[in-house]
Amino acid sequence: MKNPLEKKICPYCMNVISKKSVKYFCDCGKEAVRIGFPKKLQCTDENCTSRRYRMTCPYDACKSELPTGILDYNGYLRFSLIGLSGAGKSNFLTAMIHEMRLNSTGRWVISHMNPDTFEAYRRNEEKMFTHHEPVPATRRGSIIPQQWSISDTQNSFLGKMPVYSLTIFDGAGEDEKSVEPVIANCIQGSKTLVILFDPLSIRQLENSMDKNIYHWSTSSNPNEYPDAMITSLTNYIRNCLQLPPSQKIKKDVAVVFTKIDTLKKDFENSVVMQESPHIKAGGFVEQDSIEVDNQIRSWLKKNGQDAFLGVINKDFYPERVRFFGVSSIGNPPVAERTFGVITPHRVLDPLMWMMYRENIIPEKTKQLEGK
């Protein structure tokens, strides 16, 4: 259901906007105003014959063109992808949108709000799913929010279906070294922080895996102190939010372990390696997600990463944190910068969790095989 009290925020500057505050401009460049009843847009130039108008952010420092209907969605999902270079953020985002567009039930339909969003996705999807190559890393300083909408086609009322706005901020890993105003705005305006972590950056794994697969699977350097890596990210987030060290970060946090396919030997037949149940169930299977969370936490402890978990518990509210295990590719690379068969694994789980937290989808019980 639509929450009338939820603030509408410009996806570019993160300032609050409303139907009364936004501005409209005609194709001729002149401002347009609403007149009559019911109110209709009309160019302030009486001689203009154009009937095409664009809605813009009312703040002088922004003035960005806003997606059509941004003020009328039933809910607003906003998340920032955060992670060091090599974590696979662009691959994950491309696989997530790809799987959402092709979800088997057809209930949830994802659509782009503007041409730039779809063009960026189209290029990345072609690179990944046609040419079987990694998506180019996001360039430093090039954060442009992706604007998508998600329609619930099976839950219409009086001929209207619920439609939700999805804004995604995907910055370069290098951006997370200095606090720029645009990045701080993105993190401040996000409801959820999606922290991507490459488990192959844990040094001891380098000696327990096939050398080729290990080096083809990661572009990051192994690290003896993963807790220091996550501390750098949480300090960065804290700086963006202007929080003192004594205050926890009040955001929902999805800690997403990427490249989980390379750890099949470690997890074997555990839940994290099984097919995700959420889309088929028509909601969020909370018990499945909790089991995945527990298994990843246990794996971290088994590999001597209690300090990693300590940082997460120190900087975030435990009840707002969930661990996920995903694979954008589903299988290890077959050569350097070359993927084989691509079968994304659990890449929709973090998004389903966000939708569940926002009461967009209900909690479900895992369905039995064959039912």
C-alpha positions as CSV (number, residue, x, y, z in Angstrom):
1,M,0.0,0.0,0.0
2,K,1.0,3.6,-0.6
3,N,2.5,5.4,2.4
4,P,1.2,9.0,2.2
5,L,3.6,10.1,4.9
6,E,6.7,8.8,3.1
7,K,8.8,11.7,1.8
8,K,9.5,12.0,-1.9
9,I,13.2,12.7,-2.5
10,C,15.0,13.9,-5.6
11,P,17.2,10.9,-6.7
12,Y,20.0,13.3,-7.7
13,C,20.4,15.8,-4.8
14,M,18.5,13.8,-2.1
15,N,16.4,16.8,-1.1
16,V,12.7,16.5,-0.3
17,I,10.4,17.3,-3.2
18,S,6.6,17.6,-3.6
19,K,3.9,18.2,-6.2
20,K,3.8,21.8,-5.1
21,S,7.6,22.4,-5.2
22,V,8.7,20.7,-8.4
23,K,9.0,22.9,-11.5
24,Y,7.9,22.2,-15.1
25,F,9.5,23.4,-18.3
26,C,8.2,23.4,-21.8
27,D,10.3,22.0,-24.7
28,C,10.7,25.6,-25.9
29,G,12.6,26.3,-22.7
30,K,10.0,28.5,-21.0
31,E,8.6,27.5,-17.6
32,A,5.2,25.8,-17.5
33,V,2.5,26.3,-14.9
34,R,-0.7,24.4,-13.9
35,I,-3.9,26.2,-14.6
36,G,-7.6,25.4,-14.6
37,F,-9.5,22.6,-13.0
38,P,-8.5,19.9,-13.3
39,K,-5.1,21.5,-13.4
40,K,-3.2,21.1,-16.7
41,L,0.2,22.3,-17.7
42,Q,0.6,25.3,-20.0
43,C,3.6,27.1,-21.2
44,T,4.1,30.6,-20.0
45,D,4.8,31.7,-23.5
46,E,1.3,32.3,-24.9
47,N,2.5,31.8,-28.5
48,C,4.1,28.4,-27.9
49,T,2.4,25.5,-29.6
50,S,4.4,22.7,-27.9
51,R,2.6,20.3,-25.6
52,R,5.6,18.5,-24.2
53,Y,6.8,19.2,-20.7
54,R,9.5,18.0,-18.3
55,M,9.5,18.0,-14.5
56,T,12.6,19.2,-12.7
57,C,14.0,19.4,-9.2
58,P,13.1,22.7,-7.6
59,Y,16.5,23.2,-6.0
60,D,18.8,25.6,-7.8
61,A,21.9,23.5,-7.1
62,C,20.3,20.5,-8.8
63,K,17.6,21.3,-11.4
64,S,17.8,17.7,-12.7
65,E,15.1,16.4,-14.9
66,L,13.0,14.0,-12.7
67,P,11.6,10.7,-13.9
68,T,8.0,10.8,-14.9
69,G,5.7,9.8,-12.1
70,I,8.4,10.0,-9.4
71,L,5.9,11.6,-7.0
72,D,3.2,8.9,-7.5
73,Y,4.8,5.6,-6.6
74,N,3.5,3.3,-3.9
75,G,6.9,3.1,-2.2
76,Y,10.5,4.1,-2.7
77,L,13.5,1.8,-2.5
78,R,16.9,3.4,-2.5
79,F,20.2,1.6,-1.9
80,S,23.9,2.3,-2.4
81,L,26.3,-0.4,-3.5
82,I,29.5,-0.1,-1.5
83,G,32.6,-2.1,-1.8
84,L,36.3,-2.0,-2.6
85,S,37.6,-2.4,-6.2
86,G,37.4,-6.0,-7.3
87,A,34.3,-6.9,-5.2
88,G,32.2,-7.3,-8.4
89,K,29.7,-4.5,-7.8
90,S,29.0,-3.9,-11.5
91,N,28.7,-7.6,-12.3
92,F,26.3,-8.1,-9.4
93,L,24.1,-5.1,-10.3
94,T,23.9,-6.3,-14.0
95,A,23.0,-9.9,-12.9
96,M,20.4,-8.6,-10.4
97,I,18.5,-6.5,-13.0
98,H,18.9,-9.3,-15.6
99,E,17.3,-11.9,-13.2
100,M,14.5,-9.5,-12.2
101,R,13.6,-8.9,-15.8
102,L,13.5,-12.6,-16.5
103,N,12.0,-13.8,-13.3
104,S,10.0,-17.0,-13.9
105,T,6.7,-16.0,-12.2
106,G,6.2,-12.7,-14.1
107,R,4.6,-11.1,-11.1
108,W,7.3,-8.5,-10.7
109,V,8.0,-6.5,-13.8
110,I,11.0,-4.1,-13.7
111,S,11.2,-1.2,-16.1
112,H,13.6,1.6,-16.6
113,M,12.5,5.2,-15.9
114,N,14.8,7.0,-18.3
115,P,16.8,6.1,-21.4
116,D,20.2,6.6,-19.7
117,T,19.4,3.9,-17.2
118,F,18.5,1.3,-19.8
119,E,21.4,2.1,-22.1
120,A,23.9,1.6,-19.3
121,Y,22.2,-1.7,-18.4
122,R,22.1,-2.8,-22.0
123,R,25.8,-2.2,-22.6
124,N,26.7,-4.1,-19.4
125,E,24.3,-7.0,-20.1
126,E,25.7,-7.5,-23.6
127,K,29.2,-7.5,-22.2
128,M,28.4,-10.0,-19.5
129,F,25.7,-12.3,-21.1
130,T,26.7,-12.2,-24.8
131,H,30.4,-11.8,-24.7
132,H,30.9,-13.6,-21.4
133,E,33.3,-10.9,-20.1
134,P,33.3,-8.9,-16.9
135,V,31.4,-5.6,-16.9
136,P,33.8,-2.7,-17.0
137,A,34.4,-1.2,-13.6
138,T,32.5,2.0,-12.7
139,R,34.8,5.0,-13.3
140,R,35.8,7.1,-10.4
141,G,33.5,10.1,-9.8
142,S,30.8,8.8,-12.2
143,I,27.9,8.1,-9.8
144,I,24.7,8.5,-11.8
145,P,21.7,7.0,-10.1
146,Q,20.0,4.2,-12.0
147,Q,16.2,4.7,-12.0
148,W,14.0,1.6,-12.2
149,S,10.4,0.9,-11.3
150,I,9.0,-2.4,-10.1
151,S,5.3,-3.2,-10.8
152,D,3.3,-5.8,-8.9
153,T,1.1,-7.2,-11.7
154,Q,-0.8,-9.6,-9.6
155,N,-2.0,-7.2,-6.9
156,S,-4.1,-4.6,-8.6
157,F,-7.0,-2.8,-7.0
158,L,-9.7,-0.9,-8.9
159,G,-7.7,-1.4,-12.1
160,K,-4.4,0.0,-10.6
161,M,-1.4,-2.0,-9.8
162,P,1.2,-1.1,-7.1
163,V,4.4,0.4,-8.6
164,Y,7.5,1.1,-6.6
165,S,10.5,3.3,-7.4
166,L,13.9,1.7,-7.2
167,T,16.9,4.0,-7.2
168,I,20.4,2.4,-7.2
169,F,23.7,4.3,-6.5
170,D,26.7,2.4,-7.9
171,G,30.0,4.1,-7.2
172,A,33.6,3.2,-8.1
173,G,35.6,1.4,-5.5
174,E,38.1,4.2,-5.6
175,D,35.4,6.6,-4.7
176,E,35.3,5.1,-1.2
177,K,38.6,6.7,-0.3
178,S,37.5,10.4,0.0
179,V,34.2,11.8,0.9
180,E,32.7,13.8,-2.0
181,P,29.4,15.7,-1.5
182,V,27.6,13.7,-4.2
183,I,28.6,10.4,-2.6
184,A,27.7,11.6,0.8
185,N,24.3,12.6,-0.5
186,C,23.7,9.2,-2.0
187,I,24.6,7.3,1.2
188,Q,22.5,9.8,3.3
189,G,19.5,9.3,1.0
190,S,19.7,5.5,0.8
191,K,17.4,3.4,2.9
192,T,19.7,0.3,2.6
193,L,23.5,0.0,2.3
194,V,24.6,-3.0,0.2
195,I,28.2,-3.8,1.2
196,L,29.8,-6.2,-1.3
197,F,32.7,-8.2,0.0
198,D,34.9,-10.5,-2.0
199,P,35.7,-13.6,0.2
200,L,38.7,-14.4,-2.0
201,S,40.4,-11.3,-0.5
202,I,41.0,-13.4,2.6
203,R,44.6,-14.5,2.3
204,Q,44.4,-18.1,3.5
205,L,42.0,-19.0,0.7
206,E,44.6,-18.4,-1.9
207,N,46.4,-21.6,-1.0
208,S,43.3,-23.8,-0.7
209,M,42.0,-23.2,-4.2
210,D,43.0,-24.1,-7.8
211,K,45.5,-21.4,-8.7
212,N,44.0,-20.6,-12.1
213,I,40.5,-20.3,-10.8
214,Y,41.6,-18.2,-7.9
215,H,43.5,-15.7,-10.1
216,W,40.8,-15.6,-12.8
217,S,38.1,-15.0,-10.1
218,T,39.6,-11.9,-8.4
219,S,41.3,-8.7,-9.3
220,S,41.8,-7.7,-5.7
221,N,44.9,-8.5,-3.6
222,P,44.6,-11.0,-0.7
223,N,44.5,-9.4,2.7
224,E,45.6,-10.7,6.1
225,Y,43.2,-8.2,7.8
226,P,39.7,-8.3,6.2
227,D,38.4,-6.6,9.4
228,A,40.6,-3.6,8.5
229,M,39.0,-3.6,5.0
230,I,35.5,-3.5,6.4
231,T,36.5,-0.9,9.0
232,S,37.7,1.4,6.2
233,L,34.3,1.1,4.6
234,T,32.3,1.6,7.8
235,N,34.5,4.6,8.6
236,Y,33.8,6.0,5.2
237,I,30.1,5.5,5.7
238,R,30.3,7.1,9.1
239,N,32.1,10.2,7.6
240,C,29.4,10.5,4.9
241,L,26.7,10.5,7.6
242,Q,28.7,12.7,9.9
243,L,28.4,10.2,12.8
244,P,30.7,10.1,15.8
245,P,32.5,6.8,16.6
246,S,30.2,6.2,19.5
247,Q,27.1,6.1,17.4
248,K,25.9,3.1,15.4
249,I,24.9,3.6,11.8
250,K,21.0,3.6,11.4
251,K,20.6,1.9,8.1
252,D,19.5,-1.5,6.9
253,V,22.7,-3.3,5.8
254,A,23.0,-6.2,3.4
255,V,26.5,-7.7,3.7
256,V,26.8,-9.5,0.4
257,F,29.5,-12.1,-0.1
258,T,30.2,-12.3,-3.8
259,K,31.7,-15.2,-5.9
260,I,30.2,-17.7,-3.6
261,D,30.4,-20.3,-6.4
262,T,34.2,-20.5,-5.8
263,L,33.5,-21.7,-2.2
264,K,31.4,-24.8,-3.1
265,K,33.9,-27.1,-1.4
266,D,33.5,-25.1,1.8
267,F,29.7,-24.9,1.9
268,E,28.9,-28.2,0.0
269,N,25.1,-28.9,0.3
270,S,24.3,-26.0,2.7
271,V,21.4,-23.7,2.1
272,V,23.5,-20.9,0.7
273,M,24.4,-23.2,-2.2
274,Q,20.7,-24.2,-2.9
275,E,18.4,-22.4,-5.3
276,S,16.8,-19.2,-3.9
277,P,13.2,-19.8,-2.9
278,H,11.8,-16.2,-2.7
279,I,10.5,-15.6,-6.3
280,K,8.8,-19.0,-6.5
281,A,7.3,-18.5,-3.1
282,G,5.8,-15.2,-4.1
283,G,7.4,-13.4,-1.1
284,F,10.4,-13.5,1.2
285,V,11.2,-16.8,2.9
286,E,12.7,-15.4,6.1
287,Q,13.8,-18.8,7.5
288,D,15.9,-19.4,4.4
289,S,17.5,-16.0,4.6
290,I,18.3,-16.5,8.3
291,E,19.9,-19.9,7.6
292,V,22.1,-18.3,4.9
293,D,23.1,-15.5,7.3
294,N,24.0,-18.1,10.0
295,Q,26.0,-20.2,7.6
296,I,28.1,-17.3,6.3
297,R,28.8,-16.1,9.9
298,S,29.8,-19.6,10.8
299,W,32.1,-19.7,7.8
300,L,33.8,-16.5,8.8
301,K,34.4,-17.8,12.4
302,K,35.8,-21.0,11.0
303,N,38.2,-19.0,8.9
304,G,39.4,-16.9,11.8
305,Q,37.4,-13.8,11.0
306,D,35.7,-13.1,14.3
307,A,37.2,-9.6,14.1
308,F,35.3,-9.0,10.8
309,L,32.0,-9.9,12.6
310,G,33.0,-7.7,15.5
311,V,33.3,-4.6,13.2
312,I,29.8,-5.3,11.8
313,N,28.3,-5.6,15.3
314,K,30.1,-2.5,16.5
315,D,29.1,-0.2,13.6
316,F,25.6,-1.4,12.8
317,Y,22.5,-2.5,14.6
318,P,22.5,-6.3,14.6
319,E,18.8,-6.6,13.9
320,R,19.2,-4.5,10.8
321,V,22.1,-6.5,9.3
322,R,21.7,-9.5,7.0
323,F,24.5,-11.6,5.4
324,F,23.9,-13.0,1.9
325,G,25.9,-15.3,-0.4
326,V,25.6,-14.6,-4.1
327,S,27.3,-15.4,-7.4
328,S,26.8,-13.1,-10.4
329,I,28.2,-15.8,-12.7
330,G,27.3,-19.0,-11.0
331,N,30.4,-20.8,-12.1
332,P,34.1,-20.1,-11.9
333,P,35.7,-18.3,-14.9
334,V,37.1,-20.5,-17.7
335,A,40.0,-18.2,-18.4
336,E,41.3,-14.7,-17.5
337,R,38.4,-12.2,-18.0
338,T,36.3,-15.0,-19.6
339,F,33.1,-16.5,-18.2
340,G,31.7,-19.9,-19.3
341,V,28.0,-20.6,-18.8
342,I,26.4,-17.8,-16.7
343,T,23.8,-18.9,-14.2
344,P,23.4,-16.2,-11.5
345,H,23.0,-17.6,-8.0
346,R,20.8,-15.8,-5.4
347,V,21.5,-12.3,-6.8
348,L,17.9,-11.3,-6.1
349,D,18.0,-12.2,-2.4
350,P,19.2,-8.8,-1.2
351,L,16.5,-7.0,-3.2
352,M,13.8,-9.4,-2.0
353,W,15.0,-8.6,1.6
354,M,14.7,-4.9,1.0
355,M,11.2,-5.3,-0.5
356,Y,10.2,-7.5,2.6
357,R,11.6,-4.8,5.0
358,E,9.5,-2.2,3.2
359,N,6.3,-4.4,3.5
360,I,6.2,-4.6,-0.3
361,I,6.3,-8.4,-0.3
362,P,5.0,-10.7,2.5
363,E,6.8,-13.3,4.5
364,K,6.4,-16.8,3.1
365,T,7.2,-20.4,4.1
366,K,9.5,-22.4,1.9
367,Q,7.6,-24.5,-0.5
368,L,8.2,-28.3,-0.5
369,E,9.7,-29.8,-3.7
370,G,7.1,-30.7,-6.2
371,K,4.3,-28.7,-4.5
